[in-house]
Amino acid sequence: MKQLTVDVAVIGGGTAGLSAYQAAKQHTDRVVMIAGGVCGTTDNPVDYTPSKLLMAAAQAAYHARHSESFGVIVDGSVRIDGKQVMAQIKSERDRVVGLAQQQLEAIPATDKIYGAAQFIGENSLQIGAHTQVHAARIVIATGSAWPSSKTWQDLDDRLLTNDDLFNWDDLPTSVAVLGTDAIGLEIAQALHRLDVTVHVFGVSGQIGPLTDPDVMRYAQQTFADEFPLIADAQIESMTRQGDQVIIRYMDDHLQSQTIRVDYVIAATDAPPAIEQLGLERLNLALDDRNVPIANPRTMQTSKPHIFIAGDASSQQPLLHDAEDQGRIAGDNAGRWPNLQTKEHSSPISVVLTEPQIAMIGISFQQASERLSPCDCLIQGEVNFEQPGRHQLRLNNKGRLNVYAEQGTGLFVGAEMVGPAAEHVAHLLAWAHHQKMTILQMLDMPCYHPDIEEAVRAVLRDVAAKLDISSDCALSDGDLSAGPLNNGPLNNGPLSNAPLSTGDLG
Amino acid sequence: MKQLTVDVAVIGGGTAGLSAYQAAKQHTDRVVMIAGGVCGTTDNPVDYTPSKLLMAAAQAAYHARHSESFGVIVDGSVRIDGKQVMAQIKSERDRVVGLAQQQLEAIPATDKIYGAAQFIGENSLQIGAHTQVHAARIVIATGSAWPSSKTWQDLDDRLLTNDDLFNWDDLPTSVAVLGTDAIGLEIAQALHRLDVTVHVFGVSGQIGPLTDPDVMRYAQQTFADEFPLIADAQIESMTRQGDQVIIRYMDDHLQSQTIRVDYVIAATDAPPAIEQLGLERLNLALDDRNVPIANPRTMQTSKPHIFIAGDASSQQPLLHDAEDQGRIAGDNAGRWPNLQTKEHSSPISVVLTEPQIAMIGISFQQASERLSPCDCLIQGEVNFEQPGRHQLRLNNKGRLNVYAEQGTGLFVGAEMVGPAAEHVAHLLAWAHHQKMTILQMLDMPCYHPDIEEAVRAVLRDVAAKLDISSDCALSDGDLSAGPLNNGPLNNGPLSNAPLSTGDLG
């Protein structure tokens, strides 16, 4: 058994692990990274590529089929070559995995150990059967993963998670998508536009991360107009029959319906990959998902020398960038015990459907809870269907609601479904992060005419309701930071009903 | 002859005129708007719709023809229905003109006079043959227009300007585009993608508003790869022959070439529509284009009671939004003599080609002139072709260069050709307007993975070159405001060689 003593051990070779390693190395040379496999990253390929890559193909199909209103005529038909779609997606996945692997290979061999890590003491890790690492500080950056064996109602290999889609060699004929989180909506719209028959089942009417009933209603209607979407579904049973699954559910009119699909996709984020770490030996403070609680400003757990970052942690809605989290954790593990705190970044959440969904700052629900009691919530609205705004007819659906505090005019948050929402989200998040007021935002430059003109329109709408003589000023800190929302992002539909993540294990 | 005495007269019923009228009315009821025709706006339909609308159709065609790499196969051919393309563009134009007209109609009849206005004294205007207006303050907001009769080298109706494209009932077979300003590039790429044979002739290698040789070279190569583009053209002759024009020019290898086209498009902004105003009677200070010089913070001309705004003025590169200019001019005409100054907005310039071009802040050329002598210019670069960045294969061309001041790290400007440049431009312009440093910008939130990730990459590249111990600090005011650039935006290719605007009159 090889014995190794270091200042910092980083468990995980994905995005968060890599940046933790690099940050720790700024403080000490004695850093080791423990990577789970040859590549080790669960973050890059799994977390974003399947639904995002399917969406790229789906948009190509959609736009090829909707060019006629511009005078661009397709003489013939637009056909989806499922094998080619999947081949392209796999090749893109391989490219991304290859890039991650290159980064891992750039780390000196003496700083790397391959194998599964397990805590055997507060400062000791067992790596496979071959090595023991004794580390003054430890960063957990193991990413997220579904347990390898999934059985649920005997659906067996007909039940898929997001990452399982990479295993398709061709597109299926029909699927049921369980969940209307970002991943669920993206997969559902993408497959639908690629000619797969799609049925989407949500929970309690929730659409993506939205909380504003007005924006949510708009989004739900838009998606339900395109593909079968039951936002508040009651699934009665799912039964495997041959290579298909029979689903019985209650429709909106409380009529029992039966459909038959090739696959059921449990469309939600994978849980943190921490089950095999032996954390139970450490007496760490855990949250209700059994994930170590960490200070989002330092990534420090309840054990001062243990840090956690990336998808392995519960910080996702707060600090969405695994790289940033890894950097904070690695930096603090390196400089320990003199920790540096990182200011909260204004939260951004984006769903890359068409139209896109975006949320920034605090949610409508949070803004209402905090500002409505004193009648201090003011709100602006803009509808992207208003004439005179956009020249692209395919791109004119959407709604943007902006929330501010009466009196101070402080911009506190926004929810949006609409064109270029990912970009509008960044513009608004930078303003939110700087605690700008609506009037300051109206002084910012705007190129005319553009999507950003709609942003000005909504800001003007808020400004018209602003009464600067009002003395609401609850805004100290409370309104400009904190998790995006406590609901749907932390608890996907699978974690309450009709499924629960536990059932998948 | 009707006589009317008012506090403020606004000449022009377009975007700038409307907002000037509304702003002046906040201060006094005695405001009159003089609109040139039934609608009067030259701004909305003329300035942006033809090239932008053509571009929407062109992108639809391009994407329908380039979907195969995603596995989306068009069985058959993609055909451009020129008549339908033009019908759709005209209907969109009519819609926008209709909206402008509605706004005009909402103004009370007592505040409106229709007819051509002419100064007959410093405070007096003659409207047509029917009315004389005596006004304490006057706002000129007449927009821009090409003189109605154009003759140049006997090309007659074969020579078109941007707005003439609205007269097409069908797309032509071939055109020559003179000018590589925003309008020239947009028209050229749009028509090329709509199956029109296009030849583009530029001046001195200039591409759009760019000044960074590195970004310019990238943009030129990208466009020249797609359609015939001679960025530094020497046209020897243009001769009409029947319904066509024969153009003789020198190619890049100094070989004489001859082409035959249906139309020659003089693709540059129309000059300010001020020729018929009788300004010569006023002894106003004029710039080298004979346009009244105005203070960009107040819109006040050299005559304290006369203001000018919108396309009629020379403020275009500085304050791109006619609405904003109109508001400043109208507000100051209303509150005169107690003027309010408006802070410079950080300049944004966007070309809506694919990839898009964008510039914000001061140009590379200006940054070099001011910062290079003391070795205080630091620069970051990002190439959008770098692997691992974008999932959309059709969208992976581009380059973004960011300029900052050594020592302070102040962000001073950026030039870009690439995907979503219009949105990146707004994000950067908001930061520039707030005089942020590169390190402050790196603290801003970023959703991963996205175009905005490339922004972070380029900011990190600058930050790596930043030496905070350096004591360059030229940045007081000088670097953060001022016109975007003094060159190409003010002087389109038509105004030096091979054509000059005067020749078109």
Interface residues (C-beta under 8 A of the other chain):
Chain A: Y48 T49 K52 L53 A56 A57 A60 A61 H63 A64 H66 S67 S69 F70 G71 V72 I73 V74 D75 G76 S77 V78 R79 I80 D81 G82 K83 Q84 V85 M86 A87 Q88 E92 R95 V96 L99 H320 D321 A322 E323 E343 S345 S346 P347 I348 S349 V350 I360 P387 G388 Q391 L392 R393 A420 E422 H423 V424 A425 H426 L427 A429 W430 A431 H433 Q434 D443 M444 P445 C446 Y447 H448 P449 D450 I451 E452
Chain B: Y48 T49 K52 L53 A56 A57 A60 A61 H63 A64 H66 S67 S69 F70 G71 V72 I73 V74 D75 G76 S77 V78 R79 I80 D81 G82 K83 Q84 V85 M86 A87 Q88 E92 R95 V96 L99 H320 D321 A322 E323 E343 S345 S346 P347 I348 S349 V350 I360 P387 G388 Q391 L392 R393 A420 E422 H423 V424 A425 H426 L427 A429 W430 A431 H433 Q434 D443 M444 P445 C446 Y447 H448 P449 D450 I451 E452
